[in-house]
Amino acid sequence: MGEQERVLGARPKKTRFEPAEEQHELLEQRRYFSIFGKIPKRYVVGIMAFFGFCNIYALRVNLSVAVVAMTTNHTRYLGGNKSVTVLPDFHWDSHTKGIILGSFFYGYIFTQIPGGYLATKIGGKLLFGGGVFLTAVLTLLTPLCARWSVYLLVAARILMGLFEGVTYPSIHAIWAKWAPPLEKTKLATLAFSGSYVGTVISLPLSAALAESSAGWPAIFYVFGSIAVIWFLLWCFLVAKSPAKHPSISNKELEYIQGNIGYTDEQTQDLKPPWLSMLTSLPVWAIVAAHFAENWGFYTWLTELPSFMNDVLHFNMYQAGFLAAIPYLLMAIVVQGGGHLADFLRGRVQVSTEAVRKIFTCGAFIIQVVFMIGAGYTMTRTACMVCLSIAVGIGGFAWGGFSVNHLDIAPQYASILMGLSNTFATLPGIISPGLTSVIVTTKGDAGQWQIVFYIAAAIYLAGAILYGIFASGKRQKWAEVPTGYLPHTEGVEHDD
């Protein structure tokens, strides 16, 4: 009867195959998880992933503010009316700063695809958590590395990139097991929005820490310590898959596995169809969109504090605070966009492909308009409004292309995310260097306009390519070879 149910597509039952002593250990753990008993475990995973991405981006972008404090005179407030002017600890030119800011991505690009492949084999929990933890350790060592040698600082940033490189691919391995089809957009965007909340928090907090009595080293000590604490909670609260969670209910487990359509046992030995992946136009549509979005995002992630300081003449604290506004807007848009996308797919019955294209292409076109507008208007208020909208509206695109991997090949989504994020990392390497070549005169607004227009052109190219080639259907090469049709809701197959 069991085999007949599988053939007919019945929902898989909850199964555990642990030895007796492991079952006893799981039962012992239940009481520690009881405080979360009323929260569905997939949402606990989503919340922890959200804070994980907060840490990932806080660890990544704090150097953008720190490098300003490390290389320019600034005022440090000592309390009351007392302040002191602090001379820079380092005298790096713009080219050196560009190398330091871009060095993270030299490592980040190399572990995307290997990270995605490893996640399909050992699961996303270990890679995601381990990547954050090792990056946190190196963050704590950053002040020492900087004082020792600029080369050691660059090496540390490259290693941080290597370790963080596995995080984005591995989160899709987690969602491939934890996210039911009609909830995958809101769960994935819940996690991704943590990136922008982390940016929002880290930029002004980094500026405040830099101007405190502790100085710029406090930036790295504070954020590194917070990430280590998060890692300990991640290990305790999150399981590799629903079937391995010690306190998940039968109802939730059967709901997740029944709607996803496959279990751990059915996918653990699958071999990725590399040739089919690399020749799939929908895959390359995601790559193009991911590259386009990250070009604008990384450009301003690394350069916005400098632009606001040099061109708009904000002081360091104002620049750190105002530079966070676009990412606060983006965090809100990502969250709302994810819920709206799943509402349209589920309640309104709009096709997945249409939702992905509307969200991605629509966001890119709006970004083109406001990026060009920011280039034309170099006044403080107009420029900040245009930049905030141009960056923030990109959150809708994350409800499109960033979840599209799970649409077209859920069991290989971590590998596809690794592939697309490999190409999407190139802007992090190219953009700081290109900006340093274009902007050779401090405070030259005309040179910065070129940076704006390049970003607008890349957004437009991404919208065109994604609009033509993207798909919302599971591809034939991504079908689970079980000999039965999965009982799923909201999953479209490419027949």
Secondary structure, 3 states (H helix, E strand, C coil): CHHHHHHHCCCCCCCCCCCHHHHHHHHHHHHHHHHHCCCCHHHHHHHHHHHHHHHHHHHHHHHHHHHHHHHCCEEEEEECCEEEEECCCCCCCHHHHHHHHHHHHHHHHHHHHHHHHHHHHHCHHHHHHHHHHHHHHHHHHHHHHHHHCHHHHHHHHHHHHHHHCCHHHHHHHHHHHHCCHHHHHHHHHHHHHHHHHHHHHHHHHHHHHHCCCCCCHHHHHHHHHHHHHHHHHHHHHCCCCHHHCCCCCHHHHHHHHHHHCCCHHHHCCCCCCHHHHHCCHHHHHHHHHHHHHHHHHHHHHHHHHHHHHHCCCCCHHHHHHHCCHHHHHHHHHHHHHHHHHHHHHHCCCCCHHHHHHHHHHHHHHHHHHHHHHHHHCCCHHHHHHHHHHHHHCCHHHHCCHHHHHHHHCHHHHHHHHHHHHHHHHHHHHHHHHHHHHHCCCCCCHHHHHHHHHHHHHHHHHHHHHHHHHCCCCECHHHCCCCCCCCCCCCCCECC
